[in-house]
Amino acid sequence: MNSEEKEEIYKKFYELVNMAPAEIEDWLKTEESKEVGQDSGDGESIGHKSGKKIIRIKRTRKDELTSADYEHMQKVNGYVKRHLAQRPEGNIKDTPWRYSLMNWGHDPLKD
């Protein structure tokens, strides 16, 4: 991936991931965060693991991000965009849909 692609991924990631690292950390400690998402095979959901990576990425200086970081950022961007397109009707505050997005660093109530 070239520098232009990386810049676009970085920019989109910081637009879509609207939770601060500390907010994500606090969220990942809740039962609600652990109850949603597809199990990765070890009892922890893919989204929950993603949240941990997002925290690390957001705490890493841009010039220290690796290719694997950019690949994960791209995965996060795709997931959040797809999931936002599936927004359910009505109040979303206490829904698995919102909880899943929050595992990926996006709280739709902040939109």
Number of C-alpha atoms within 10 A of each C-alpha: 8 6 8 9 12 16 13 11 20 18 12 16 23 14 11 19 22 18 22 14 19 10 14 24 17 10 20 22 11 10 9 15 23 19 15 21 18 13 15 12 8 7 9 15 20 18 26 27 15 18 25 17 16 26 19 13 19 16 12 13 8 11 6 9 15 12 11 9 17 19 14 18 24 18 15 25 20 14 14 20 12 11 13 14 8 9 12 11 6 6 7 14 12 9 12 15 18 22 25 25 24 25 28 30 31 24 20 19 9 7 7
